[in-house]
Amino acid sequence: MSGGAATVNGATAAAAASGGSAANGAAPAPATIFMEPTNEVVVQFQNISCWVPQLDMGKKGLPEPLKGLVAPKPALQAKADMRQVLFNISGECEPGTMLALMGPSGGGKTTLLSILGGRAPKQTRQEGQVLFNGHKLTKRIKRQIGFVLQDDLLYATLSVHETLFFAAMLRLPKHKTKAEKLERVDSVIKALGLEKCRDTIIGDHLRRGVSGGERKRVSVGHELLINPAILLLDEPTSGLDSSAARKLLMLLRELASSGRAIITTIHQPSSFLYSQLDTVLLLSQGHPIYYGKGGEAAAWFQQLGVPCPFGVNIADWILDLASGEVVGKQKTGEDMRLHLVACSEQFLQQEPAGYAGGAVDVPALTAGEPTVAVVTADGSAMGHRDGAHGGALVKRKGGLAHVDIEQGLSNGPSPHGSKGDLLDRSATTLAAERAGASRWGASYWTQFYTLFVRAVRVRRFETLSQQDLIQFIIVGAICGMIWWQVGQDKTLYGAQNARGLLFFEGLFLAFRCLFQSLFVFPQEHKMMLKERSSGMYRLSAFYLARTASDIPSDLSIPSLFIAIIYLMGGLRHGGYFFLNWLTVLLTTLVAQSFGLLLGATVMNAKTAQTIAAVIMLTFMLVGGFYVTNIPVWIGWIKWLSFLTYTFSLLMKIEYKGQSFWDCSLGDDKNFNPSDPWNYVASGQCAPVDDLNKEFHTSIDINSVPWEAAVLIGFLVAGRIAVYIALRKKTQR
Ligand SMILES: Nc1ncnc2c1ncn2[C@@H]1O[C@H](COP(=O)(O)OP(=O)(O)OP(=O)(O)O)[C@@H](O)[C@H]1O
C-alpha cells in the first residue's frame, strides 16, 4: 500500500517541512534521508488488553485532618482490581504505510502506542502480543524504533544543532566518524527545514526559543538520526497550527513512503490530514470501533446507520461517534456508542482475522433509527442483530486491511513486497543484526564524554553558580568576623570557640551540597527514561558524566569558603590547611552522595527535601558538637552521621600535638601564648593535660585519623547505592 503520498515526493515534503515551495518553482533541497533504505518491519499487534491501577488513596485509617495530607498513590493491585483501558485490540502496520490511532481523549491511544513501542509504564498490566516481523521486541529491535513523545522532551538551553549533535554522537554506531555524524545531523536539519533555526535554542517558558512546529520537527529529527524502521509518534500535531500540522504530516507521509512503518496517534485531524492516513484504528473507551482504510470509514458507518452528514469532516464525525456525542431519534449518544462497540466486537468475534474476512452479518442500525444495543454489566455489549444491512459492508475487498498474523498477508500487495516476503526478509535482517550489531551506538568513552559536555552546556545559562559564589563569600566573611583569629587563641576558651568554627565549617557545606544534589535526578528523570528507552547510553556513563560535570563547581566554590574562614579564623598554620580542606571537601562529596541517593530513591524533589531536612538535623544534633552524652539506646545514630567523623577528623587536625592553657582563673583575654609560663607562674593559667576531658567528648584527639577511611567508605558506598537506585528507577 503506497498510501496517499503518491503525489508527494521527497523534495516536496522537504519543501513543505521547511516552509519552502517546490510549487513556487524554487529548487527544493535534496532530502536524502527520505529516500534512505531502512529495514522494513511489519508491526503486528494482537489482542492487546491493558489494565491501569486505580488510585488507592491509602488513607482509610487516618484521622480526618490528616487525610488531605496523604498523596494518592497507585497501589500494587491485582488485575481484578485494576481498570481495563484497552480491550482486545488487534491490527498491524506494514512498511511504507501510516497507521493512525484515533479516538477521543482518554480512549487509550497513548497507552496502545506505548505498548507497541515497548514503553508501557511499569504499573500497568498488559495482555496480547506485539510482533516485529514475527519477532517479539528485543533491545536491538527497540533501537530501530523511533518514538516521539507527546511532550517534546528536549533540553531547553541547547540549540537545535546541539540537540541533534549530542543525540547523533550517542545514537549513531561507533564505526561512524565524528565528521560522518555531523554530516548526518546536517542532512536531518536540511530535510526537516530547520536551517533557519539551526543555532536557536529550544527554549522554554523562561527563555524564548524555536516555534512549536520547529520544536516538534526537532523531536522527529532526533528519531530520524538513527534511520528508524518504525516511527511511533504521540500526538505529533497537537499544539500546532493547521499549516505546521500539515507540513509535519506531509513529512511523515514521505518518511513512510521510503519503507518505514509509521504509527501515530492523532486527535482531531483536518480533512486534509485525515486524507494522508493509510489506515485508521478508531478507539472508543479502549474498544476498537473502526479499523480500516481512512477513506472507507464513511461507508462503514453509513452501513451501520450513522452516515456522515453532508459537509461534515469525516474525522470529526467518527470522533463524535466514538465519544458518544451522536444522538439518535430515540437513543442517547452513549447508546449509540455502545452499539458501535458491540458491532465491532461481534464482528471480530465472528471473524478473528478481522475485517478482511468474508461475509459477516453485522448488527446494523436501520437508517435514521438506531437499534438498541444490549449492554451487559461489564460494559461489553452485544448488538441487537436485525441483519437488514449488515452483510454488504464487510464483504471486504481488501480495503479494511486487518490481516491474520499467522497466515501472512491476505490483502492487496505492498509496494515493498508481500508481507510473507517481508517477514522472511526482515527476519533475516533482524537475525543478522542480532549477530552483528552492538547494543549501544557509541563506545563507553564517547558516551561519557558526550554526556559530560552536554551536561555542562545544558547549564550554561545558570546564574546559580554566581549566586552561590556571592553567598559563600558573604557567609565566609561573616564567619571570619565572628570567629576572628580564634585559632590563635591558645587558651581553653579559644579552643572551645574554634571547635564551633570547625563544626560549622563542615556542617554548612554539607547542608548546601546535600540540598543542592537532591534535585539532580528528579529533574533528569523523564529525560533519562526517554533516552534509556531508546538505548542511547549506559546508565553508568550517564551517572558518571552527570556527577562529574558538577565537580568543578561543587569543589571550587566551597574551597573558596574554606580558605576565607581558615584565614580569617586564624586556624592552625602550615600544611594543616590542606588537611582541613581535604576533609571538608570529602564531607561535601559524602553529603552530595546522600542527596543524590535521596533524590534518586524518591524521584521527587519535594519529598526528598522533607526527608533530607529530618536526616540532616538529626545528623547535626548527634555530630558531637551539640550533645556529647547521648542516651545509649539512641546513641548508635551518631555512627550513621557522617558529620561525627568529619568533626572528629577536623579536631584531630587542629588540636593534635598543640598545647593549650586553662586561664579560667585569671585574665585569659591578655594571655600571651608566646610566653605562657609567665602566666602559669603568676597562677593565672595552667597547662591543659587532656583536651579530650575538657571537651567532654569521646573523641580521642591524639589517636590516628581513622575517620578519613570511614568517610571514604561512606562516599564509595553512597555512590554505588545511588547507581543502584537509579537503575531501579529507570528500569522498564
Ligand atoms: N499509568 C496509568 N495509571 C492510571 N491510569 C492510566 C495510566 N495510563 C493511562 N491511564 C488511563 O488510561 C486511559 C487511557 O489513557 P491514554 O493516555 O491512553 O488516552 P489517550 O487516548 O491517549 O488520551 P489523550 O488523547 O487525552 O492523550 C485514561 O483513562 C487514563 O487515565
PDBQT file of the ligand as one rigid body, heavy atoms in Angstrom, charges set to zero:
ROOT
HETATM    1  N1  LIG A 801      -0.279   4.773  34.301  1.00  0.00    +0.000 N 
HETATM    2  C1  LIG A 801      -1.586   4.985  34.392  1.00  0.00    +0.000 A 
HETATM    3  N2  LIG A 801      -2.190   4.997  35.599  1.00  0.00    +0.000 NA
HETATM    4  C2  LIG A 801      -3.517   5.217  35.701  1.00  0.00    +0.000 A 
HETATM    5  N3  LIG A 801      -4.323   5.428  34.646  1.00  0.00    +0.000 NA
HETATM    6  C3  LIG A 801      -3.777   5.422  33.427  1.00  0.00    +0.000 A 
HETATM    7  C4  LIG A 801      -2.387   5.213  33.230  1.00  0.00    +0.000 A 
HETATM    8  N4  LIG A 801      -2.136   5.262  31.901  1.00  0.00    +0.000 NA
HETATM    9  C5  LIG A 801      -3.299   5.508  31.296  1.00  0.00    +0.000 A 
HETATM   10  N5  LIG A 801      -4.307   5.602  32.206  1.00  0.00    +0.000 N 
HETATM   11  C6  LIG A 801      -5.721   5.823  31.918  1.00  0.00    +0.000 C 
HETATM   12  O1  LIG A 801      -6.000   5.103  30.742  1.00  0.00    +0.000 OA
HETATM   13  C7  LIG A 801      -6.918   5.793  29.937  1.00  0.00    +0.000 C 
HETATM   14  C8  LIG A 801      -6.344   5.960  28.541  1.00  0.00    +0.000 C 
HETATM   15  O2  LIG A 801      -5.303   6.897  28.622  1.00  0.00    +0.000 OA
HETATM   16  P1  LIG A 801      -4.481   7.346  27.342  1.00  0.00    +0.000 P 
HETATM   17  O3  LIG A 801      -3.474   8.320  27.787  1.00  0.00    +0.000 OA
HETATM   18  O4  LIG A 801      -4.013   6.151  26.630  1.00  0.00    +0.000 OA
HETATM   19  O5  LIG A 801      -5.607   8.066  26.483  1.00  0.00    +0.000 OA
HETATM   20  P2  LIG A 801      -5.443   8.906  25.171  1.00  0.00    +0.000 P 
HETATM   21  O6  LIG A 801      -6.451   8.381  24.221  1.00  0.00    +0.000 OA
HETATM   22  O7  LIG A 801      -4.053   8.925  24.706  1.00  0.00    +0.000 OA
HETATM   23  O8  LIG A 801      -5.868  10.332  25.684  1.00  0.00    +0.000 OA
HETATM   24  P3  LIG A 801      -5.350  11.796  25.198  1.00  0.00    +0.000 P 
HETATM   25  O9  LIG A 801      -5.839  11.975  23.814  1.00  0.00    +0.000 OA
HETATM   26  O10 LIG A 801      -6.032  12.716  26.157  1.00  0.00    +0.000 OA
HETATM   27  O11 LIG A 801      -3.869  11.800  25.326  1.00  0.00    +0.000 OA
HETATM   28  C9  LIG A 801      -7.198   7.084  30.630  1.00  0.00    +0.000 C 
HETATM   29  O12 LIG A 801      -8.409   6.968  31.309  1.00  0.00    +0.000 OA
HETATM   30  C10 LIG A 801      -6.049   7.256  31.587  1.00  0.00    +0.000 C 
HETATM   31  O13 LIG A 801      -6.465   7.958  32.725  1.00  0.00    +0.000 OA
ENDROOT
TORSDOF 0
